[in-house]
Amino acid sequence: HIDADSSPFSYGLGGLNQVEGTRRFVVLAPGNYIEQTTISDLAVEIIGGGGAVLFPPPFEVGKALDIHSGSSVGLSDLTLTGGKGLIQGAGLNCSDSSIALHGVIVRDNAGPGLNLSSCEAQVHDSEIRDNGKEGLTIWDTELLLRAVIVKNNTLQGVITNGSGLQVERSQFLANSAGGLIIRNTAFLLENSVIAGNGSKTINPAVYTGGIEIANNATVSPQIVRHCTIADNKGPTFLTSAGIDCGQSSTVDCRSSIVAGNETQGQGGPQFTGGCDFRYSNVIGISTGEGNISVAPSFVSPGANNYDYHLAVGAPGIDLADPNSLSTVDIDNEARPAGSADMGADERL
């Protein structure tokens, strides 16, 4: 379904700056597209085909790609990098529009990887990593993340406010100031790994360990299902380096694993606030239907591999919620295999 005039642009032509209202598809040949591109009030599909890299010209402050004013944009198989300036330097800025990303890498931008404001967004099979601020900042936005890796960003992996967030089969790894901060946001986190985030010593203006939730009781849904929250760190004054469910809301936490999260000088607790755990393996828990507190066993956890698949004979195998609504695991493999397993991985 590609228009007749959609032959690949050469990177020497300033391809994206040729986007206009009559061109529904843009196919980019491999190469470096050194241009600050703005898309306003347009519907367009930008297809990279692999090897297309978008970044601003040297010494110019700004975003790699700016989408606004009612646009509808699809991006696939390309890289967004090199945004400059901690405020303006996002890889992609989207406001008052809708976007769909598939097979996109957003890396090494001075600001956040994605900055979304009133932007309906879907991100699939993509990586958001090594950015100078957050992986994603989300304001008044409906966002779906599916099979996305958010890794090695200087601040949080994700910070939301006043939004709707659905996360499936994704990984939040080694983000220096924490995994996710969820504020005034309805959410579902499912079949995902939140591991190795935060630091015992870092003290930015905003910090967390694995997950921090700050919602009031009227926000719904608030669900953590089949997630593995492990080996996150936090400074001494952090309430929990695992998951902080907040004091004014109850979070439905089922079929998950929460272990190995530590704050400086005091170790745990693994969770705090209104977390309603059921059928979960949470170190230190002593109540709740189906819960256990047994050191988990993963294939190759920690900073070398971040492999949080369940090891042979791991605690929690076949012990998840027997009425779990999850039909696949983090690898998109069928769940359950027998009875459902706790955590993001279904041991086959």
C-alpha positions in Angstrom: 0.0 0.0 0.0 2.7 2.5 -0.9 2.1 5.4 -3.3 3.7 5.5 -6.7 5.8 8.5 -5.8 7.3 6.8 -2.7 10.6 5.6 -4.2 13.4 5.9 -1.5 14.8 9.3 -0.8 18.6 9.5 -0.7 20.0 10.9 2.5 21.6 13.6 0.5 18.3 15.1 -0.5 17.0 16.1 2.9 14.3 13.5 2.6 12.1 14.2 5.6 12.0 17.9 4.8 10.2 16.9 1.6 7.2 15.6 3.6 4.1 17.4 2.4 0.3 16.9 2.4 0.2 14.9 -0.8 2.8 12.4 0.1 1.3 9.7 2.3 4.3 7.4 2.5 8.0 8.3 2.7 10.6 5.5 2.3 14.1 6.4 3.4 17.2 4.8 1.9 19.9 3.8 4.4 22.0 6.8 5.5 22.2 9.7 7.9 19.4 12.3 7.7 21.0 15.4 9.2 18.0 17.7 9.5 15.6 19.1 12.1 12.2 17.8 10.9 8.8 19.2 11.9 5.6 17.5 10.9 2.5 19.6 11.4 -1.1 18.7 10.6 -0.2 15.8 8.3 -0.8 12.1 8.1 2.3 10.2 6.9 4.1 6.9 7.2 7.9 7.2 7.4 9.5 3.8 6.6 13.2 3.4 7.3 13.8 -0.1 6.1 16.8 -0.3 8.4 19.9 1.8 8.3 18.2 5.2 8.3 19.4 7.5 11.1 17.8 10.8 11.8 19.6 13.5 13.8 19.8 17.3 14.0 22.6 19.3 12.3 25.7 19.7 14.4 25.7 22.6 16.9 21.9 23.2 16.5 19.8 22.8 19.7 16.6 20.9 19.2 14.8 17.6 18.6 15.5 15.0 16.0 11.8 14.9 15.1 9.0 17.2 16.2 5.3 16.1 15.5 2.4 18.4 16.4 -0.9 20.1 15.5 -3.1 17.1 14.7 -0.6 15.0 12.8 -0.9 11.2 12.5 2.5 9.7 12.0 3.9 6.1 11.7 7.6 5.4 12.0 9.3 2.1 11.4 12.8 0.6 11.1 14.8 3.7 11.8 16.9 5.4 14.5 16.3 8.8 16.2 19.4 10.2 17.8 21.5 13.3 18.6 18.8 15.7 20.0 20.6 18.5 21.7 19.7 20.6 24.7 18.4 19.1 28.0 15.0 20.8 27.5 14.6 20.8 23.7 16.8 17.8 23.0 14.3 14.9 22.8 14.7 12.2 20.2 11.0 12.7 19.4 8.6 15.3 20.6 4.9 14.7 20.0 2.0 17.1 21.0 -1.7 17.1 20.1 -1.1 14.3 17.6 -0.9 10.5 17.3 2.1 8.3 16.6 2.9 4.7 16.1 6.4 3.4 16.3 7.6 -0.1 15.2 11.2 -1.2 15.1 12.5 2.2 16.1 15.6 2.9 18.2 15.7 6.2 20.1 19.1 6.7 21.6 21.8 9.1 22.7 19.6 12.2 22.8 20.6 14.9 25.4 17.0 15.2 26.6 14.4 12.4 27.0 14.0 9.8 24.3 10.3 10.4 23.7 8.5 13.5 25.1 4.8 13.1 24.7 2.1 15.6 25.5 -1.5 15.1 24.6 -0.2 12.5 22.1 -1.9 9.2 21.5 1.0 6.8 21.1 1.8 3.2 20.4 5.4 1.8 20.6 6.1 -1.7 19.5 9.3 -3.8 19.3 11.5 -0.8 19.9 14.4 0.4 22.1 14.7 3.6 24.0 18.1 3.8 25.5 21.2 5.8 26.5 19.3 9.2 26.6 20.5 12.1 28.7 17.3 12.4 30.7 14.3 10.1 30.9 13.5 7.4 28.4 9.9 8.6 28.1 8.1 11.6 29.6 4.3 11.3 29.2 1.8 14.1 29.9 -1.9 13.8 29.3 -1.2 10.9 26.9 -2.6 7.5 26.2 0.4 5.2 25.6 0.8 1.5 24.8 4.3 0.0 25.1 4.6 -3.6 23.7 7.8 -5.5 23.5 9.9 -2.4 24.2 13.3 -2.1 25.9 13.9 1.0 28.0 17.5 0.9 29.1 20.4 2.9 30.4 18.7 6.3 30.5 20.3 8.9 32.8 17.1 9.6 34.7 13.9 7.4 34.9 12.9 4.9 32.3 9.4 6.4 32.3 7.7 9.3 34.1 4.0 9.9 33.6 1.4 12.4 34.8 -2.3 12.6 34.0 -2.1 9.8 31.4 -3.1 6.3 30.6 -0.4 3.7 30.4 -0.5 0.1 29.2 2.8 -1.9 29.2 3.1 -5.4 27.8 6.1 -7.7 27.4 8.6 -4.9 28.0 11.8 -4.4 30.0 13.0 -1.4 32.0 16.7 -2.0 32.8 19.5 0.0 34.4 17.9 3.4 34.2 20.0 5.5 36.6 17.3 7.3 38.6 14.7 4.5 38.6 12.4 2.4 36.5 8.9 4.0 36.4 7.2 7.0 38.2 3.5 6.8 37.7 1.5 9.9 38.8 -2.2 10.5 38.3 -2.2 7.7 35.7 -4.4 4.7 35.2 -2.2 1.8 34.2 -1.7 -1.9 33.4 1.9 -3.4 33.7 1.9 -6.9 32.5 4.5 -9.6 31.6 7.4 -7.1 32.1 10.7 -6.9 33.8 11.8 -3.9 35.9 15.3 -4.6 37.0 18.6 -3.0 37.9 17.2 0.5 38.0 18.2 3.3 40.4 21.3 3.8 42.5 22.1 3.7 46.2 24.0 7.0 45.9 22.5 9.1 43.1 20.4 12.0 44.4 18.6 13.8 41.5 15.6 16.0 42.0 13.3 13.1 41.2 14.3 9.6 42.1 12.9 6.1 42.6 14.0 2.5 42.5 11.8 0.0 40.5 8.3 1.6 40.5 6.8 4.6 42.3 3.1 5.1 42.1 1.4 8.3 43.2 -2.3 8.0 42.4 -5.5 8.8 44.3 -8.1 6.2 45.0 -10.3 7.2 42.1 -7.8 6.3 39.5 -8.6 3.0 37.8 -7.3 0.5 36.8 -4.1 0.1 38.7 -2.8 -3.3 37.9 0.6 -5.0 38.1 0.3 -8.5 36.7 3.0 -11.1 36.0 5.9 -8.7 36.5 9.4 -9.3 37.8 10.7 -6.4 39.9 14.2 -7.2 41.0 17.6 -5.8 41.9 16.6 -2.2 41.8 18.5 0.3 44.1 17.7 3.5 46.0 19.2 6.0 48.4 18.6 5.7 52.2 15.6 8.1 52.2 13.7 6.1 49.6 10.8 4.2 51.1 11.2 1.1 49.0 13.5 0.3 46.1 11.1 -2.3 44.8 7.6 -0.9 44.3 6.0 2.0 46.2 2.3 1.8 45.7 1.6 5.1 47.5 -0.6 5.8 50.5 -3.9 7.0 48.9 -4.6 4.1 46.4 -4.7 0.3 46.3 -2.7 -1.4 43.5 -3.8 -4.8 42.3 -0.5 -6.8 42.2 -0.9 -10.4 41.1 1.3 -13.3 40.0 4.5 -11.2 40.3 8.0 -11.5 41.8 9.5 -8.8 43.9 13.0 -9.5 45.3 16.5 -8.2 45.6 15.6 -4.6 45.8 17.8 -2.6 48.2 18.1 0.9 49.6 21.4 2.1 51.0 22.1 0.9 54.5 18.8 -0.8 55.1 18.1 -3.4 52.5 14.3 -3.6 52.1 11.4 -3.4 52.3 10.6 -4.8 48.9 7.3 -2.8 48.8 5.4 -0.1 50.6 2.0 1.6 50.5 -1.2 0.2 49.1 0.1 -2.9 47.2 -2.5 -5.7 47.3 -0.3 -8.8 46.5 -1.9 -12.1 45.6 -0.3 -15.3 44.3 3.1 -13.5 44.2 6.6 -14.2 45.5 7.5 -11.2 47.5 10.5 -11.3 49.9 9.3 -10.4 53.4 5.6 -10.8 52.8 3.7 -12.7 55.4 0.0 -12.3 54.4 -2.1 -12.4 51.3 -3.8 -15.1 49.2 -1.4 -17.4 47.5 1.7 -15.4 48.4 5.1 -16.9 49.1 8.4 -15.4 50.3 11.2 -17.5 48.9 14.4 -16.3 47.2 13.8 -16.5 43.4 16.0 -18.2 40.9 16.7 -16.7 37.5 18.8 -17.8 34.6 21.4 -15.0 34.7 20.2 -11.9 36.7 22.1 -8.8 37.3 24.0 -6.3 35.2 25.9 -8.7 33.0 22.9 -10.2 31.2 19.7 -9.0 32.8 18.2 -12.5 32.1 15.3 -12.8 34.4 13.8 -16.0 32.9 12.9 -18.5 35.5 15.6 -21.1 36.2 14.8 -24.8 36.4 12.9 -25.5 39.7 12.5 -21.8 40.5 10.1 -20.9 43.3 6.8 -19.7 42.0 6.5 -22.1 39.0 2.9 -23.2 38.7 1.9 -21.0 41.6 0.5 -17.9 39.9 -3.1 -16.9 40.1 -5.1 -19.9 38.7 -7.5 -17.4 37.2 -4.8 -15.2 35.6 -6.0 -13.2 32.5 -2.6 -13.3 30.9 -2.4 -15.6 27.8 1.2 -15.1 26.9 4.5 -14.3 28.7 7.2 -11.7 28.1 8.5 -13.8 25.2 5.0 -14.0 23.6 4.9 -17.7 24.5 1.6 -19.2 25.6 0.7 -18.9 29.2 -0.1 -21.1 31.2 2.1 -24.1 30.4 0.4 -26.4 32.8 -0.4 -24.0 35.7 0.7 -20.4 35.4 4.1 -19.2 36.8 4.8 -16.2 38.9 6.7 -13.4 37.2 7.2 -12.2 33.6 8.4 -15.6 32.3 6.4 -18.7 31.8 8.8 -21.6 32.3 8.1 -24.1 29.4 
